[in-house]
Amino acid sequence: MGQPSSNDSLTVRDNRTGKSYTIPIVNNTVQATAFKAIKAARQQGEREENETEKGLRIADKGFLNTAVITSEITYIDGDAGVLRYRGYPIEQLAVHSNFLETSYLLIYGSLPTRSQSKLFEHEVMQHSIAHHDAESLLRAFRYDSHPMSILTSAFAGLGSMYSEANPSLQGQTLYTKGDAACLANMDKQIYRLIGKATTLAAMAYRVRQGRKFVTPPAGLSYTGSFLYQMDHLGEEEYKPSPVLEKALDVLFLLHADHELNASCTTVLQTGSSLVDPYSAIAAGCASLYGPLHGGANEAVIRMLISIGSPDNVPAFVEQVKRREKVLSGFGHRVYKTSDPRSFIVRKTADEVFKVTGKDELLETAMRLHEVAMKDEYFIKRKLAPNVDFCSGLIYRSMGFPLDFFPVLFAVPRVVGWLAHWRQMMLQPGGVKIWRPRQVYVGPSVRDYVPVDERGQDEASSKNTAPTPVVHMGQSKRTMLASFKGKSKL
Ligand SMILES: CC(C)(COP(=O)(O)OP(=O)(O)OC[C@H]1O[C@@H](n2cnc3c(N)ncnc32)[C@H](O)[C@@H]1OP(=O)(O)O)[C@@H](O)C(=O)NCCC(=O)NCCS
């Protein structure tokens, strides 16, 4: 880190007042709150909502350059294509470590000794069995529910089963005290959430298949147990394929954390109100569900299916350039070169395809990759394949349904979310609730207008009035029916 020298500062001159301000730079960062001291008088005609006298605000739509936490967990250099967990390059971990060992590393900060590893694995696997009541919760879903909707609800529902884990019931310092009891309580929720992530995901899978739930087996690895819970139909000594078990383990390791992406930020934002970790993880799950984040691997396959054949790739790319389509699996907020995980995913794909056979969409994907990487549009914008470009093809060749792909992302990401949540709960100085600011550009103060005096103009402009909708279940019969003597038409 190093001590800041006297030159480690930023001098800002406010041309409105002629005043200069010196703001310290620590770790190449300035505090946004320092800018609050930069105040000026409201100018003639200036809106009071600008709050000019209260100090300068920093605007950053989409968090393009705002650091919201100090972290020791994951480092990404997006220009160089570098990803490290607690300092260890992802390439080394993918070859030498496994998912649970890497989970320990992410959460507790160092690689475990043999006995620490044994304890952690034992606790996680021991806590994989879900509360019996979770079964009825999961059974309440329709057979065609998206599994991410099920998983999100299941995590939130799980929170209702552990009153001792709820700061609303046990006191708000439950996770922030940092004493032995606090750490032990936190660890228990961590074991439960990682252990049950595969169980809930497998249950979401089986609900849709109309299958009975399977109790997590003893003696299998984390991903082996997951495959067993999804696929076992009563065969004696059922053992998942070791190739698929290993491939899933590598993919889980690669997906375990990626610092402050949308879902992790959501977990921290939600957790900053000191809500229980189950609710915070459910919020993260909801954020990950979106097609710009964890839904991208599903979107890649839908895109490849819609392209149809490698011959249609150039026409598709032209549509992307005209902004009629999005090239899913390309581009990243942080990486401006190939995502380092994408190389490991491609190697893993080769191993999987050896046993499953090549996916029929592979050729289209390879052609798309080739065309996009040579095209000026993508080169200029530094758009390269991200981890989702290939992972979907592996999941498809393993036979997972398309809408299950985001679940395969969410399950391992529970680890990253928990690592960041734990770090925030224990950070020096306590937790500060995340409450960003806005730039208010709406109407200034105005008086209420009685309904008969309101003009049409206000209510009828684009997107400022509700749209009438066709009601579900509306039919010719219901339209011709009458209610209290009045026709519905
Ligand atoms: C990941 C993503 C949301 C990052 O968004 P972002 O950091 O806000 O980047 P922007 O949307 O500002 O993109 C910068 C430029 O590249 C273009 N762009 C970004 N991703 C693109 C894509 N996948 N296809 C086509 N154009 C893309 C944008 O249109 C924009 O062009 P412009 O400057 O001419 O307006 C975005 O790249 C994307 O939507 N990718 C596809 C979804 C995906 O694979 N997500 C998984 C991420 S792991």
The ligand as an ORCA input file, in Angstrom:
! r2SCAN-3c Opt
* xyz 0 1
  C     -21.455     -7.092    -20.723
  C     -22.052     -5.763    -21.187
  C     -23.410     -5.563    -20.497
  C     -21.108     -4.617    -20.768
  O     -21.768     -3.414    -20.947
  P     -21.058     -1.985    -20.810
  O     -19.792     -2.107    -20.053
  O     -22.092     -1.054    -20.291
  O     -20.634     -1.628    -22.278
  P     -21.482     -0.784    -23.325
  O     -22.854     -1.342    -23.411
  O     -21.330      0.664    -23.007
  O     -20.700     -1.131    -24.659
  C     -19.730     -0.297    -25.285
  C     -20.008     -0.314    -26.794
  O     -19.905     -1.663    -27.292
  C     -21.176     -2.100    -27.805
  N     -21.399     -3.468    -27.301
  C     -21.107     -3.960    -26.064
  N     -21.382     -5.261    -26.000
  C     -21.865     -5.603    -27.210
  C     -22.323     -6.825    -27.739
  N     -22.327     -7.929    -27.006
  N     -22.758     -6.837    -29.015
  C     -22.742     -5.707    -29.751
  N     -22.312     -4.508    -29.314
  C     -21.879     -4.466    -28.040
  C     -22.215     -1.130    -27.247
  O     -23.327     -1.030    -28.109
  C     -21.411      0.149    -27.188
  O     -21.315      0.675    -28.491
  P     -21.312      2.288    -28.708
  O     -20.142      2.795    -27.908
  O     -21.180      2.478    -30.172
  O     -22.619      2.759    -28.154
  C     -22.213     -5.733    -22.721
  O     -20.958     -5.933    -23.342
  C     -23.215     -6.774    -23.213
  O     -24.425     -6.489    -23.242
  N     -22.732     -8.004    -23.621
  C     -23.633     -9.070    -24.008
  C     -24.202     -9.778    -22.792
  C     -23.171    -10.666    -22.108
  O     -22.501    -11.462    -22.752
  N     -23.096    -10.521    -20.789
  C     -22.242    -11.388    -19.966
  C     -21.144    -10.630    -19.352
  S     -20.062    -11.756    -18.486
*
